[in-house]
Structure formats: structure tokens, C-alpha cells
Amino acid sequence: MDDVGLHRGNDISRTLIQAIQGSRIAIIVFSENYADSTYCLDELVKILECQESDGQFILPVFYDVYHSDVRRQTGSFGAAIAKHEEKFKDDLSKVEKWKRALHRAANFTGFVFDGKKYEHELIGKIVEVVSREIKRVALHVADYPIGLESQVSEVKSLIFSDGYDGVHMVGIHGNGGSGKTTIAHAIYNLIANGFESICFLENVRENSYKHGLVYLQNMLLSNVFERKNLKSTSFDQGISTIKHWLQQKRILLILDDVDKPEQLQALAGKPDWFGRGTRVIVTTRDKYLLESHGIERIYEMENSNSESNISTASDGKDNGDQLGEKNHFPRTSQ
């Protein structure tokens, strides 16, 4: 429990830091007086550090406060920050860190309570989300793979090279048997908790040939929306359904073993199909397939005759830039 007994001295206690680090999920309740507490703000900074390093799942609750007040530090949050700026005028870097943390946390998908409905309804929805996260099972990764840790680190650097905003697509290119799927599994296990919804579609090439593109579209929808009966009967209807339902969701979508452009067109045609902060990872043996789809961030497996493992566009642009996104942290409202 985070009670007054944990607050000794000027910093949050080691006990509380360990509790935050050992948690898979952080529920942040932004209330009117939240920003008055330097302890709450320090906790928030630590939570976001854990989210970035360990993929901790963050669920903000805006309890009788405006989402924009938290993000832009206006209203009661602006008044509290102004007091902190006066109090810590000799160390404004501390206050700037709190402001960045508030802005970033407010961009995660969460819940809003404005008093118009019963609290128990909100609590029920929170429990539903947390239960779903707890049930998530890690994907199998080959035992003792050589060099996997460094490879995963490099791919992660591509995925989040410009922060957490925008909608970015990353490719993993290599020959058959080079370990692309193993890296995709490891990346999934590492960062999946940081997303509102996830979908790992394995064997896209094989399933496309056996069952067709509409089957893959329905697999994507059923993975993201477990309790909704969302099905399409045609390629074009599938695209419309995916765009309609996913535009407000920050998801992690991994498409493994893609070999045809129509597969990408059916499942991840354009960045504006998805909510801010979405990441799409594509593994393939065909580098041209990635480039023709506008995927500029590409990780080359070591056996793919590449001088460098990481390939990006020279101008630094990516799919997020094509959407006109700025590099803030992602989030929409649920």
C-alpha cells in the first residue's frame, strides 16, 4: 500500500520503488489534487521508466479531471506545477521531468470518470482490462539463442527510435531459418504489455495460401476484439472493418512470414488505419516487399549479406511522419 508511512525524507522510498519495478501493471488515478503531491509525481516518473525499460502496462484513470488538464498541465494541474516551479526554482529540471511525465502518461488509453455513471461500472471495466492482461501468455523463444539479446535490443531501438508517438512500421528481413520469428517472439514478450491490444499473426504466407486474405483479416479482428463478433466476408469489407475499429486503438501488430504485397495491404495497408502509438512489425524474406510498402526501418539478419544490421531512411522520416505526427507519447481514449 502506498500510504504516508512510505514517505520518509524527500524522495519516494526504496520499498515503493521496488513495488513499482516488480509490477506488471500500473493503474494511475489522476484526481484533482494529484499533481500537488511531489511523491505522486516521482512515482509517475518511475512508472514510466519501468514502462520504457520493461514494457509495464499502464492504465490511467481520469477521475473527475479533464484529460487535457493532465496532458497540458492546465486547471488544477497547472496551478500545482506553478507552485512546484516556485518551490524548486533552483532545480527546475525536476519540475520539467514531472511535466514530461504527465504529458506522456495522459497519452495512454485509459478511462474517464465524470460522475455521470456509477463508480462500480468503471471498476468493472478496469478489472476486465487487468484480467485480460494477466492472462497474456509469453511466446516460446528458442533455448539459449546465440546473440538474441543484442538483436532484440537493436530491433527495439528501431521500434522506439523516435519515442512512442506516431504509427511506425518496422521490418525484420532475413533468409529462411535465420531466426526472424524467434526475434519477433522475443520482441513480443518484451514490449507487449505496453500496448492496449496485441496481435501476433504467425505463418501469414502459409495461412494466406490455405485460407485466403479474408481469413487473416478476421484473425486480426478476433485477436484484438475477443468479445466482439467482427467478421468480414470480402477483402474490401475487411479493410473497412479494420480501419473503423482500430483507428482509436494503440496496438502491437506482428505479421510473421509475409511474402506478398496484398497480405500487407489487407492487414496493415496504411499507418492511418491504427491509433497513435501503434507498432507494426513485419518479418519477411523479401526486402523489396518492405520497401515497396513504405517501411523504412528494417533490421537485417546477419546472414542476409548486409553491411549493417539496421537500415533506415537517410532523411529520418517514417510512417509516423507521414501521418503528420509529432514525437510525443501515444494515447487515445477508451
PyMOL commands that set and color helices and strands:
alter all, ss='L'
color gray80, all
select helices_A, chain A and resi 4-6+14-21+34-36+38-54+67-72+75-87+92-105+119-134+148-159+180-194+204-211+213-224+235-246+261-268+271-273+287-292+319-322
alter helices_A, ss='H'
color red, helices_A
select strands_A, chain A and resi 25-30+57-63+111-113+168-173+197-201+251-258+279-284+297-300+310-311
alter strands_A, ss='S'
color yellow, strands_A
deselect
rebuild
show_as cartoon
